[in-house]
Amino acid sequence: MTPEDIQPIEQAMAMLTPEALGMVPYAHPYISPPSILSGEIRYLHIAQEATFSIGVFVLPPGACMPLHDHPDMLTNTRAGP
């Protein structure tokens, strides 16, 4: 990949702060934020470009997601270094 290929990925990743993902520290150490209490798994779409996409799953404590692949996703078949 060239620096030009990587630049939009770096820009998207720079936006990934705890605050942007809704993961701000809660004010009281013994009370969980409502999003954690709900037990819900959330998906946050970060970026979609022709050559990549970025998304984040936010899981509450104790939640898990099975290991899986995405066979229908296209891979970059562009020729070159």
PDB file of N, CA, C and O in Angstrom:
ATOM      1  N   MET A   1       0.836  -1.182   0.000  1.00  0.00           N
ATOM      2  CA  MET A   1       0.000   0.000   0.000  1.00  0.00           C
ATOM      3  C   MET A   1       0.877   1.239   0.000  1.00  0.00           C
ATOM      4  O   MET A   1       1.957   1.262   0.590  1.00  0.00           O
ATOM      5  N   THR A   2       0.396   2.247  -0.662  1.00  0.00           N
ATOM      6  CA  THR A   2       1.130   3.511  -0.712  1.00  0.00           C
ATOM      7  C   THR A   2       0.680   4.409   0.438  1.00  0.00           C
ATOM      8  O   THR A   2      -0.361   4.160   1.046  1.00  0.00           O
ATOM      9  N   PRO A   3       1.457   5.452   0.740  1.00  0.00           N
ATOM     10  CA  PRO A   3       1.006   6.413   1.763  1.00  0.00           C
ATOM     11  C   PRO A   3      -0.364   7.022   1.421  1.00  0.00           C
ATOM     12  O   PRO A   3      -1.154   7.324   2.315  1.00  0.00           O
ATOM     13  N   GLU A   4      -0.632   7.196   0.141  1.00  0.00           N
ATOM     14  CA  GLU A   4      -1.933   7.742  -0.272  1.00  0.00           C
ATOM     15  C   GLU A   4      -3.061   6.763   0.044  1.00  0.00           C
ATOM     16  O   GLU A   4      -4.173   7.180   0.369  1.00  0.00           O
ATOM     17  N   ASP A   5      -2.777   5.451  -0.052  1.00  0.00           N
ATOM     18  CA  ASP A   5      -3.765   4.435   0.292  1.00  0.00           C
ATOM     19  C   ASP A   5      -4.047   4.422   1.795  1.00  0.00           C
ATOM     20  O   ASP A   5      -5.179   4.213   2.233  1.00  0.00           O
ATOM     21  N   ILE A   6      -3.002   4.648   2.557  1.00  0.00           N
ATOM     22  CA  ILE A   6      -3.099   4.538   4.008  1.00  0.00           C
ATOM     23  C   ILE A   6      -3.697   5.793   4.650  1.00  0.00           C
ATOM     24  O   ILE A   6      -4.303   5.695   5.717  1.00  0.00           O
ATOM     25  N   GLN A   7      -3.549   6.936   4.047  1.00  0.00           N
ATOM     26  CA  GLN A   7      -3.986   8.201   4.646  1.00  0.00           C
ATOM     27  C   GLN A   7      -5.467   8.198   5.067  1.00  0.00           C
ATOM     28  O   GLN A   7      -5.758   8.604   6.192  1.00  0.00           O
ATOM     29  N   PRO A   8      -6.415   7.762   4.223  1.00  0.00           N
ATOM     30  CA  PRO A   8      -7.805   7.784   4.693  1.00  0.00           C
ATOM     31  C   PRO A   8      -8.071   6.818   5.849  1.00  0.00           C
ATOM     32  O   PRO A   8      -8.949   7.064   6.676  1.00  0.00           O
ATOM     33  N   ILE A   9      -7.315   5.724   5.907  1.00  0.00           N
ATOM     34  CA  ILE A   9      -7.460   4.795   7.023  1.00  0.00           C
ATOM     35  C   ILE A   9      -6.960   5.446   8.304  1.00  0.00           C
ATOM     36  O   ILE A   9      -7.603   5.346   9.349  1.00  0.00           O
ATOM     37  N   GLU A  10      -5.816   6.112   8.224  1.00  0.00           N
ATOM     38  CA  GLU A  10      -5.273   6.816   9.392  1.00  0.00           C
ATOM     39  C   GLU A  10      -6.235   7.889   9.880  1.00  0.00           C
ATOM     40  O   GLU A  10      -6.416   8.057  11.086  1.00  0.00           O
ATOM     41  N   GLN A  11      -6.852   8.617   8.954  1.00  0.00           N
ATOM     42  CA  GLN A  11      -7.795   9.672   9.334  1.00  0.00           C
ATOM     43  C   GLN A  11      -9.011   9.079  10.044  1.00  0.00           C
ATOM     44  O   GLN A  11      -9.466   9.621  11.052  1.00  0.00           O
ATOM     45  N   ALA A  12      -9.534   7.980   9.528  1.00  0.00           N
ATOM     46  CA  ALA A  12     -10.686   7.336  10.162  1.00  0.00           C
ATOM     47  C   ALA A  12     -10.314   6.798  11.540  1.00  0.00           C
ATOM     48  O   ALA A  12     -11.087   6.931  12.489  1.00  0.00           O
ATOM     49  N   MET A  13      -9.142   6.196  11.653  1.00  0.00           N
ATOM     50  CA  MET A  13      -8.708   5.642  12.935  1.00  0.00           C
ATOM     51  C   MET A  13      -8.452   6.734  13.970  1.00  0.00           C
ATOM     52  O   MET A  13      -8.632   6.507  15.166  1.00  0.00           O
ATOM     53  N   ALA A  14      -8.036   7.912  13.521  1.00  0.00           N
ATOM     54  CA  ALA A  14      -7.787   9.024  14.448  1.00  0.00           C
ATOM     55  C   ALA A  14      -9.077   9.479  15.122  1.00  0.00           C
ATOM     56  O   ALA A  14      -9.038  10.073  16.200  1.00  0.00           O
ATOM     57  N   MET A  15     -10.215   9.204  14.496  1.00  0.00           N
ATOM     58  CA  MET A  15     -11.504   9.580  15.078  1.00  0.00           C
ATOM     59  C   MET A  15     -11.937   8.617  16.183  1.00  0.00           C
ATOM     60  O   MET A  15     -12.887   8.907  16.910  1.00  0.00           O
ATOM     61  N   LEU A  16     -11.267   7.491  16.318  1.00  0.00           N
ATOM     62  CA  LEU A  16     -11.681   6.475  17.281  1.00  0.00           C
ATOM     63  C   LEU A  16     -11.150   6.792  18.676  1.00  0.00           C
ATOM     64  O   LEU A  16     -10.110   6.283  19.094  1.00  0.00           O
ATOM     65  N   THR A  17     -11.867   7.621  19.364  1.00  0.00           N
ATOM     66  CA  THR A  17     -11.554   7.937  20.749  1.00  0.00           C
ATOM     67  C   THR A  17     -12.583   7.252  21.640  1.00  0.00           C
ATOM     68  O   THR A  17     -13.666   6.910  21.166  1.00  0.00           O
ATOM     69  N   PRO A  18     -12.277   7.045  22.903  1.00  0.00           N
ATOM     70  CA  PRO A  18     -13.289   6.466  23.797  1.00  0.00           C
ATOM     71  C   PRO A  18     -14.592   7.278  23.800  1.00  0.00           C
ATOM     72  O   PRO A  18     -15.682   6.709  23.838  1.00  0.00           O
ATOM     73  N   GLU A  19     -14.471   8.595  23.760  1.00  0.00           N
ATOM     74  CA  GLU A  19     -15.654   9.447  23.765  1.00  0.00           C
ATOM     75  C   GLU A  19     -16.489   9.245  22.497  1.00  0.00           C
ATOM     76  O   GLU A  19     -17.716   9.199  22.572  1.00  0.00           O
ATOM     77  N   ALA A  20     -15.841   9.124  21.342  1.00  0.00           N
ATOM     78  CA  ALA A  20     -16.554   8.936  20.079  1.00  0.00           C
ATOM     79  C   ALA A  20     -17.287   7.601  20.051  1.00  0.00           C
ATOM     80  O   ALA A  20     -18.293   7.459  19.355  1.00  0.00           O
ATOM     81  N   LEU A  21     -16.794   6.628  20.799  1.00  0.00           N
ATOM     82  CA  LEU A  21     -17.408   5.305  20.848  1.00  0.00           C
ATOM     83  C   LEU A  21     -18.397   5.162  22.003  1.00  0.00           C
ATOM     84  O   LEU A  21     -18.929   4.077  22.239  1.00  0.00           O
ATOM     85  N   GLY A  22     -18.642   6.261  22.722  1.00  0.00           N
ATOM     86  CA  GLY A  22     -19.576   6.202  23.843  1.00  0.00           C
ATOM     87  C   GLY A  22     -19.009   5.511  25.052  1.00  0.00           C
ATOM     88  O   GLY A  22     -19.764   4.966  25.858  1.00  0.00           O
ATOM     89  N   MET A  23     -17.691   5.514  25.205  1.00  0.00           N
ATOM     90  CA  MET A  23     -17.034   4.814  26.301  1.00  0.00           C
ATOM     91  C   MET A  23     -16.382   5.800  27.267  1.00  0.00           C
ATOM     92  O   MET A  23     -15.220   5.635  27.637  1.00  0.00           O
ATOM     93  N   VAL A  24     -17.110   6.796  27.664  1.00  0.00           N
ATOM     94  CA  VAL A  24     -16.564   7.774  28.598  1.00  0.00           C
ATOM     95  C   VAL A  24     -16.620   7.199  30.012  1.00  0.00           C
ATOM     96  O   VAL A  24     -17.530   6.437  30.341  1.00  0.00           O
ATOM     97  N   PRO A  25     -15.655   7.563  30.840  1.00  0.00           N
ATOM     98  CA  PRO A  25     -15.676   7.062  32.226  1.00  0.00           C
ATOM     99  C   PRO A  25     -16.949   7.519  32.938  1.00  0.00           C
ATOM    100  O   PRO A  25     -17.392   8.656  32.773  1.00  0.00           O
ATOM    101  N   TYR A  26     -17.511   6.642  33.709  1.00  0.00           N
ATOM    102  CA  TYR A  26     -18.730   6.977  34.444  1.00  0.00           C
ATOM    103  C   TYR A  26     -18.359   7.645  35.765  1.00  0.00           C
ATOM    104  O   TYR A  26     -17.313   7.346  36.342  1.00  0.00           O
ATOM    105  N   ALA A  27     -19.201   8.536  36.237  1.00  0.00           N
ATOM    106  CA  ALA A  27     -18.881   9.366  37.397  1.00  0.00           C
ATOM    107  C   ALA A  27     -18.767   8.580  38.701  1.00  0.00           C
ATOM    108  O   ALA A  27     -17.990   8.962  39.576  1.00  0.00           O
ATOM    109  N   HIS A  28     -19.515   7.502  38.850  1.00  0.00           N
ATOM    110  CA  HIS A  28     -19.520   6.769  40.114  1.00  0.00           C
ATOM    111  C   HIS A  28     -18.961   5.362  39.906  1.00  0.00           C
ATOM    112  O   HIS A  28     -19.426   4.654  39.013  1.00  0.00           O
ATOM    113  N   PRO A  29     -17.992   4.941  40.690  1.00  0.00           N
ATOM    114  CA  PRO A  29     -17.343   3.645  40.444  1.00  0.00           C
ATOM    115  C   PRO A  29     -18.235   2.426  40.663  1.00  0.00           C
ATOM    116  O   PRO A  29     -17.898   1.341  40.189  1.00  0.00           O
ATOM    117  N   TYR A  30     -19.369   2.566  41.368  1.00  0.00           N
ATOM    118  CA  TYR A  30     -20.222   1.409  41.651  1.00  0.00           C
ATOM    119  C   TYR A  30     -21.494   1.361  40.807  1.00  0.00           C
ATOM    120  O   TYR A  30     -22.316   0.462  40.978  1.00  0.00           O
ATOM    121  N   ILE A  31     -21.658   2.315  39.906  1.00  0.00           N
ATOM    122  CA  ILE A  31     -22.840   2.350  39.052  1.00  0.00           C
ATOM    123  C   ILE A  31     -22.381   2.265  37.603  1.00  0.00           C
ATOM    124  O   ILE A  31     -21.548   3.058  37.164  1.00  0.00           O
ATOM    125  N   SER A  32     -22.926   1.297  36.854  1.00  0.00           N
ATOM    126  CA  SER A  32     -22.564   1.130  35.449  1.00  0.00           C
ATOM    127  C   SER A  32     -23.373   2.079  34.573  1.00  0.00           C
ATOM    128  O   SER A  32     -24.525   2.379  34.885  1.00  0.00           O
ATOM    129  N   PRO A  33     -22.781   2.552  33.479  1.00  0.00           N
ATOM    130  CA  PRO A  33     -23.532   3.376  32.545  1.00  0.00           C
ATOM    131  C   PRO A  33     -24.723   2.610  31.982  1.00  0.00           C
ATOM    132  O   PRO A  33     -24.666   1.384  31.884  1.00  0.00           O
ATOM    133  N   PRO A  34     -25.810   3.304  31.606  1.00  0.00           N
ATOM    134  CA  PRO A  34     -26.997   2.619  31.089  1.00  0.00           C
ATOM    135  C   PRO A  34     -26.716   1.698  29.907  1.00  0.00           C
ATOM    136  O   PRO A  34     -27.340   0.642  29.800  1.00  0.00           O
ATOM    137  N   SER A  35     -25.787   2.068  29.009  1.00  0.00           N
ATOM    138  CA  SER A  35     -25.522   1.224  27.841  1.00  0.00           C
ATOM    139  C   SER A  35     -24.962  -0.137  28.250  1.00  0.00           C
ATOM    140  O   SER A  35     -25.194  -1.134  27.566  1.00  0.00           O
ATOM    141  N   ILE A  36     -24.235  -0.183  29.348  1.00  0.00           N
ATOM    142  CA  ILE A  36     -23.706  -1.459  29.825  1.00  0.00           C
ATOM    143  C   ILE A  36     -24.809  -2.252  30.524  1.00  0.00           C
ATOM    144  O   ILE A  36     -24.880  -3.474  30.388  1.00  0.00           O
ATOM    145  N   LEU A  37     -25.666  -1.562  31.268  1.00  0.00           N
ATOM    146  CA  LEU A  37     -26.740  -2.257  31.976  1.00  0.00           C
ATOM    147  C   LEU A  37     -27.724  -2.908  31.013  1.00  0.00           C
ATOM    148  O   LEU A  37     -28.326  -3.932  31.339  1.00  0.00           O
ATOM    149  N   SER A  38     -27.891  -2.324  29.833  1.00  0.00           N
ATOM    150  CA  SER A  38     -28.869  -2.872  28.895  1.00  0.00           C
ATOM    151  C   SER A  38     -28.430  -4.223  28.343  1.00  0.00           C
ATOM    152  O   SER A  38     -29.262  -5.003  27.880  1.00  0.00           O
ATOM    153  N   GLY A  39     -27.124  -4.507  28.388  1.00  0.00           N
ATOM    154  CA  GLY A  39     -26.626  -5.764  27.857  1.00  0.00           C
ATOM    155  C   GLY A  39     -26.643  -5.811  26.344  1.00  0.00           C
ATOM    156  O   GLY A  39     -26.482  -6.879  25.755  1.00  0.00           O
ATOM    157  N   GLU A  40     -26.831  -4.694  25.722  1.00  0.00           N
ATOM    158  CA  GLU A  40     -26.956  -4.689  24.267  1.00  0.00           C
ATOM    159  C   GLU A  40     -25.592  -4.572  23.584  1.00  0.00           C
ATOM    160  O   GLU A  40     -24.706  -3.856  24.051  1.00  0.00           O
ATOM    161  N   ILE A  41     -25.446  -5.282  22.483  1.00  0.00           N
ATOM    162  CA  ILE A  41     -24.251  -5.180  21.659  1.00  0.00           C
ATOM    163  C   ILE A  41     -24.536  -4.129  20.592  1.00  0.00           C
ATOM    164  O   ILE A  41     -25.549  -4.198  19.896  1.00  0.00           O
ATOM    165  N   ARG A  42     -23.647  -3.169  20.471  1.00  0.00           N
ATOM    166  CA  ARG A  42     -23.849  -2.089  19.501  1.00  0.00           C
ATOM    167  C   ARG A  42     -22.788  -2.159  18.413  1.00  0.00           C
ATOM    168  O   ARG A  42     -21.652  -2.561  18.662  1.00  0.00           O
ATOM    169  N   TYR A  43     -23.175  -1.762  17.202  1.00  0.00           N
ATOM    170  CA  TYR A  43     -22.232  -1.651  16.088  1.00  0.00           C
ATOM    171  C   TYR A  43     -22.164  -0.194  15.694  1.00  0.00           C
ATOM    172  O   TYR A  43     -23.192   0.441  15.457  1.00  0.00           O
ATOM    173  N   LEU A  44     -20.960   0.338  15.623  1.00  0.00           N
ATOM    174  CA  LEU A  44     -20.756   1.722  15.219  1.00  0.00           C
ATOM    175  C   LEU A  44     -20.012   1.740  13.895  1.00  0.00           C
ATOM    176  O   LEU A  44     -18.873   1.283  13.804  1.00  0.00           O
ATOM    177  N   HIS A  45     -20.661   2.268  12.880  1.00  0.00           N
ATOM    178  CA  HIS A  45     -20.034   2.383  11.566  1.00  0.00           C
ATOM    179  C   HIS A  45     -19.118   3.598  11.589  1.00  0.00           C
ATOM    180  O   HIS A  45     -19.553   4.704  11.911  1.00  0.00           O
ATOM    181  N   ILE A  46     -17.860   3.393  11.251  1.00  0.00           N
ATOM    182  CA  ILE A  46     -16.874   4.468  11.322  1.00  0.00           C
ATOM    183  C   ILE A  46     -16.580   5.043   9.942  1.00  0.00           C
ATOM    184  O   ILE A  46     -16.624   6.260   9.763  1.00  0.00           O
ATOM    185  N   ALA A  47     -16.285   4.200   8.972  1.00  0.00           N
ATOM    186  CA  ALA A  47     -15.915   4.692   7.639  1.00  0.00           C
ATOM    187  C   ALA A  47     -16.212   3.634   6.589  1.00  0.00           C
ATOM    188  O   ALA A  47     -16.154   2.434   6.859  1.00  0.00           O
ATOM    189  N   GLN A  48     -16.528   4.095   5.392  1.00  0.00           N
ATOM    190  CA  GLN A  48     -16.747   3.217   4.246  1.00  0.00           C
ATOM    191  C   GLN A  48     -16.114   3.874   3.025  1.00  0.00           C
ATOM    192  O   GLN A  48     -16.522   4.956   2.603  1.00  0.00           O
ATOM    193  N   GLU A  49     -15.136   3.217   2.479  1.00  0.00           N
ATOM    194  CA  GLU A  49     -14.464   3.695   1.273  1.00  0.00           C
ATOM    195  C   GLU A  49     -14.465   2.573   0.243  1.00  0.00           C
ATOM    196  O   GLU A  49     -14.917   1.465   0.527  1.00  0.00           O
ATOM    197  N   ALA A  50     -13.966   2.857  -0.932  1.00  0.00           N
ATOM    198  CA  ALA A  50     -13.934   1.840  -1.988  1.00  0.00           C
ATOM    199  C   ALA A  50     -13.034   0.661  -1.621  1.00  0.00           C
ATOM    200  O   ALA A  50     -13.308  -0.472  -2.018  1.00  0.00           O
ATOM    201  N   THR A  51     -11.967   0.915  -0.869  1.00  0.00           N
ATOM    202  CA  THR A  51     -10.999  -0.137  -0.576  1.00  0.00           C
ATOM    203  C   THR A  51     -11.025  -0.647   0.859  1.00  0.00           C
ATOM    204  O   THR A  51     -10.331  -1.614   1.173  1.00  0.00           O
ATOM    205  N   PHE A  52     -11.812  -0.021   1.743  1.00  0.00           N
ATOM    206  CA  PHE A  52     -11.865  -0.491   3.122  1.00  0.00           C
ATOM    207  C   PHE A  52     -13.146  -0.006   3.799  1.00  0.00           C
ATOM    208  O   PHE A  52     -13.788   0.944   3.353  1.00  0.00           O
ATOM    209  N   SER A  53     -13.491  -0.678   4.872  1.00  0.00           N
ATOM    210  CA  SER A  53     -14.550  -0.202   5.758  1.00  0.00           C
ATOM    211  C   SER A  53     -14.097  -0.450   7.191  1.00  0.00           C
ATOM    212  O   SER A  53     -13.350  -1.388   7.469  1.00  0.00           O
ATOM    213  N   ILE A  54     -14.559   0.405   8.092  1.00  0.00           N
ATOM    214  CA  ILE A  54     -14.205   0.282   9.503  1.00  0.00           C
ATOM    215  C   ILE A  54     -15.482   0.348  10.315  1.00  0.00           C
ATOM    216  O   ILE A  54     -16.307   1.243  10.131  1.00  0.00           O
ATOM    217  N   GLY A  55     -15.632  -0.600  11.206  1.00  0.00           N
ATOM    218  CA  GLY A  55     -16.749  -0.610  12.139  1.00  0.00           C
ATOM    219  C   GLY A  55     -16.272  -1.156  13.463  1.00  0.00           C
ATOM    220  O   GLY A  55     -15.286  -1.889  13.528  1.00  0.00           O
ATOM    221  N   VAL A  56     -16.975  -0.797  14.516  1.00  0.00           N
ATOM    222  CA  VAL A  56     -16.591  -1.229  15.855  1.00  0.00           C
ATOM    223  C   VAL A  56     -17.812  -1.844  16.531  1.00  0.00           C
ATOM    224  O   VAL A  56     -18.893  -1.254  16.532  1.00  0.00           O
ATOM    225  N   PHE A  57     -17.637  -3.019  17.097  1.00  0.00           N
ATOM    226  CA  PHE A  57     -18.666  -3.612  17.934  1.00  0.00           C
ATOM    227  C   PHE A  57     -18.338  -3.259  19.376  1.00  0.00           C
ATOM    228  O   PHE A  57     -17.203  -3.427  19.823  1.00  0.00           O
ATOM    229  N   VAL A  58     -19.335  -2.769  20.100  1.00  0.00           N
ATOM    230  CA  VAL A  58     -19.180  -2.448  21.516  1.00  0.00           C
ATOM    231  C   VAL A  58     -19.987  -3.480  22.290  1.00  0.00           C
ATOM    232  O   VAL A  58     -21.212  -3.538  22.187  1.00  0.00           O
ATOM    233  N   LEU A  59     -19.282  -4.288  23.062  1.00  0.00           N
ATOM    234  CA  LEU A  59     -19.911  -5.372  23.814  1.00  0.00           C
ATOM    235  C   LEU A  59     -19.883  -5.057  25.301  1.00  0.00           C
ATOM    236  O   LEU A  59     -18.873  -4.572  25.811  1.00  0.00           O
ATOM    237  N   PRO A  60     -20.978  -5.326  26.002  1.00  0.00           N
ATOM    238  CA  PRO A  60     -20.966  -5.128  27.448  1.00  0.00           C
ATOM    239  C   PRO A  60     -20.105  -6.195  28.120  1.00  0.00           C
ATOM    240  O   PRO A  60     -19.793  -7.214  27.504  1.00  0.00           O
ATOM    241  N   PRO A  61     -19.724  -5.975  29.360  1.00  0.00           N
ATOM    242  CA  PRO A  61     -18.918  -6.977  30.064  1.00  0.00           C
ATOM    243  C   PRO A  61     -19.591  -8.340  30.049  1.00  0.00           C
ATOM    244  O   PRO A  61     -20.793  -8.453  30.287  1.00  0.00           O
ATOM    245  N   GLY A  62     -18.811  -9.369  29.770  1.00  0.00           N
ATOM    246  CA  GLY A  62     -19.316 -10.731  29.756  1.00  0.00           C
ATOM    247  C   GLY A  62     -19.902 -11.177  28.431  1.00  0.00           C
ATOM    248  O   GLY A  62     -20.159 -12.366  28.244  1.00  0.00           O
ATOM    249  N   ALA A  63     -20.120 -10.245  27.498  1.00  0.00           N
ATOM    250  CA  ALA A  63     -20.680 -10.609  26.195  1.00  0.00           C
ATOM    251  C   ALA A  63     -19.576 -11.166  25.313  1.00  0.00           C
ATOM    252  O   ALA A  63     -18.397 -10.881  25.523  1.00  0.00           O
ATOM    253  N   CYS A  64     -19.959 -11.953  24.337  1.00  0.00           N
ATOM    254  CA  CYS A  64     -18.981 -12.477  23.394  1.00  0.00           C
ATOM    255  C   CYS A  64     -19.605 -12.551  22.011  1.00  0.00           C
ATOM    256  O   CYS A  64     -20.826 -12.538  21.857  1.00  0.00           O
ATOM    257  N   MET A  65     -18.756 -12.628  21.032  1.00  0.00           N
ATOM    258  CA  MET A  65     -19.174 -12.734  19.639  1.00  0.00           C
ATOM    259  C   MET A  65     -18.412 -13.918  19.056  1.00  0.00           C
ATOM    260  O   MET A  65     -17.196 -14.008  19.222  1.00  0.00           O
ATOM    261  N   PRO A  66     -19.104 -14.822  18.378  1.00  0.00           N
ATOM    262  CA  PRO A  66     -18.391 -15.983  17.839  1.00  0.00           C
ATOM    263  C   PRO A  66     -17.392 -15.584  16.753  1.00  0.00           C
ATOM    264  O   PRO A  66     -17.619 -14.653  15.980  1.00  0.00           O
ATOM    265  N   LEU A  67     -16.294 -16.311  16.722  1.00  0.00           N
ATOM    266  CA  LEU A  67     -15.304 -16.114  15.673  1.00  0.00           C
ATOM    267  C   LEU A  67     -15.956 -16.453  14.339  1.00  0.00           C
ATOM    268  O   LEU A  67     -16.600 -17.493  14.203  1.00  0.00           O
ATOM    269  N   HIS A  68     -15.789 -15.583  13.364  1.00  0.00           N
ATOM    270  CA  HIS A  68     -16.440 -15.791  12.067  1.00  0.00           C
ATOM    271  C   HIS A  68     -15.655 -15.074  10.978  1.00  0.00           C
ATOM    272  O   HIS A  68     -14.768 -14.271  11.268  1.00  0.00           O
ATOM    273  N   ASP A  69     -15.985 -15.366   9.726  1.00  0.00           N
ATOM    274  CA  ASP A  69     -15.359 -14.660   8.615  1.00  0.00           C
ATOM    275  C   ASP A  69     -16.460 -14.019   7.773  1.00  0.00           C
ATOM    276  O   ASP A  69     -17.647 -14.144   8.077  1.00  0.00           O
ATOM    277  N   HIS A  70     -16.052 -13.347   6.735  1.00  0.00           N
ATOM    278  CA  HIS A  70     -16.972 -12.654   5.843  1.00  0.00           C
ATOM    279  C   HIS A  70     -16.653 -13.069   4.405  1.00  0.00           C
ATOM    280  O   HIS A  70     -16.014 -12.317   3.668  1.00  0.00           O
ATOM    281  N   PRO A  71     -17.097 -14.265   4.006  1.00  0.00           N
ATOM    282  CA  PRO A  71     -16.705 -14.786   2.695  1.00  0.00           C
ATOM    283  C   PRO A  71     -17.240 -13.971   1.515  1.00  0.00           C
ATOM    284  O   PRO A  71     -16.685 -14.042   0.418  1.00  0.00           O
ATOM    285  N   ASP A  72     -18.301 -13.204   1.724  1.00  0.00           N
ATOM    286  CA  ASP A  72     -18.869 -12.434   0.619  1.00  0.00           C
ATOM    287  C   ASP A  72     -18.238 -11.061   0.448  1.00  0.00           C
ATOM    288  O   ASP A  72     -18.582 -10.338  -0.488  1.00  0.00           O
ATOM    289  N   MET A  73     -17.329 -10.692   1.327  1.00  0.00           N
ATOM    290  CA  MET A  73     -16.678  -9.390   1.195  1.00  0.00           C
ATOM    291  C   MET A  73     -15.629  -9.451   0.084  1.00  0.00           C
ATOM    292  O   MET A  73     -14.910 -10.440  -0.066  1.00  0.00           O
ATOM    293  N   LEU A  74     -15.565  -8.394  -0.669  1.00  0.00           N
ATOM    294  CA  LEU A  74     -14.579  -8.326  -1.751  1.00  0.00           C
ATOM    295  C   LEU A  74     -13.210  -8.014  -1.178  1.00  0.00           C
ATOM    296  O   LEU A  74     -13.092  -7.273  -0.202  1.00  0.00           O
ATOM    297  N   THR A  75     -12.196  -8.568  -1.772  1.00  0.00           N
ATOM    298  CA  THR A  75     -10.837  -8.255  -1.404  1.00  0.00           C
ATOM    299  C   THR A  75     -10.244  -7.340  -2.454  1.00  0.00           C
ATOM    300  O   THR A  75     -10.715  -7.293  -3.591  1.00  0.00           O
ATOM    301  N   ASN A  76      -9.220  -6.623  -2.071  1.00  0.00           N
ATOM    302  CA  ASN A  76      -8.556  -5.708  -2.990  1.00  0.00           C
ATOM    303  C   ASN A  76      -7.700  -6.541  -3.955  1.00  0.00           C
ATOM    304  O   ASN A  76      -6.700  -7.132  -3.545  1.00  0.00           O
ATOM    305  N   THR A  77      -8.084  -6.587  -5.209  1.00  0.00           N
ATOM    306  CA  THR A  77      -7.345  -7.390  -6.196  1.00  0.00           C
ATOM    307  C   THR A  77      -6.520  -6.517  -7.113  1.00  0.00           C
ATOM    308  O   THR A  77      -6.061  -6.963  -8.165  1.00  0.00           O
ATOM    309  N   ARG A  78      -6.332  -5.271  -6.711  1.00  0.00           N
ATOM    310  CA  ARG A  78      -5.564  -4.350  -7.528  1.00  0.00           C
ATOM    311  C   ARG A  78      -4.127  -4.827  -7.671  1.00  0.00           C
ATOM    312  O   ARG A  78      -3.496  -5.224  -6.691  1.00  0.00           O
ATOM    313  N   ALA A  79      -3.621  -4.788  -8.884  1.00  0.00           N
ATOM    314  CA  ALA A  79      -2.239  -5.191  -9.128  1.00  0.00           C
ATOM    315  C   ALA A  79      -1.288  -4.095  -8.673  1.00  0.00           C
ATOM    316  O   ALA A  79      -1.628  -2.912  -8.682  1.00  0.00           O
ATOM    317  N   GLY A  80      -0.120  -4.499  -8.285  1.00  0.00           N
ATOM    318  CA  GLY A  80       0.900  -3.514  -7.914  1.00  0.00           C
ATOM    319  C   GLY A  80       1.529  -3.853  -6.584  1.00  0.00           C
ATOM    320  O   GLY A  80       1.113  -4.799  -5.916  1.00  0.00           O
ATOM    321  N   PRO A  81       2.539  -3.079  -6.194  1.00  0.00           N
ATOM    322  CA  PRO A  81       3.244  -3.359  -4.919  1.00  0.00           C
ATOM    323  C   PRO A  81       2.409  -3.042  -3.723  1.00  0.00           C
ATOM    324  O   PRO A  81       2.859  -3.222  -2.592  1.00  0.00           O
TER     325      PRO A  81
END
